[in-house]
Amino acid sequence: MDNLKDLSKITTRYTNRVEDLNENKDLLKVATTLGKRPSDVDKFLKKHKLDADDLLDVIEAGDRRRSSLMIIAAMNGRSKALRQLDDLLGFL
């Protein structure tokens, strides 16, 4: 019985670690695409309760340059850009 509990704990830790690595990859990809520091992007994501994957989807879905500039403007606090992001994803 103890072996099953140990295996369950190990599996849970491994799953969490893999998810963290995937989130970090997405965060770094968004940061390099936008030309911003990962900490700045992470702060924006936490402030608006988003995942890096959401921004990555916005960047890859449409015009890459336009989407990137819109996200940068939203990070700088532009309300119009935040509304445009909200229209695209419906998250704010």
RAURGI-V619181 format. One record per pair of residues at least 6 apart in sequence whose ideal C-beta (glycine too) atoms are under 7 Angstrom apart, sorted by the first residue. I is the first residue (numbers start at 1). J is the second residue. D is the distance in whole Angstrom. If there is no record, write none. Layout:
# RAURGI-V619181
[[I	J	D] [I	J	D]]
This chain:
# RAURGI-V619181
[[23	52	6] [26	52	4] [26	53	5] [26	56	5] [27	38	6] [27	41	6] [27	42	6] [27	52	4] [28	38	6] [29	56	6] [30	41	5] [30	52	5] [30	55	5] [30	56	6] [31	37	6] [31	38	4] [31	41	5] [33	59	6] [33	68	6] [34	41	7] [34	68	6] [34	71	6] [34	72	6] [36	75	7] [40	75	7] [44	75	5] [45	51	7] [45	52	6] [48	91	7] [48	92	6] [50	91	6] [54	89	6] [54	91	7] [55	71	6] [58	67	5] [58	71	7] [58	85	7] [58	88	6] [58	89	7] [59	67	5] [59	68	6] [70	81	5] [70	84	6] [70	85	7] [73	81	4] [74	81	4] [74	82	5] [74	85	5] [82	92	6] [86	92	4]]
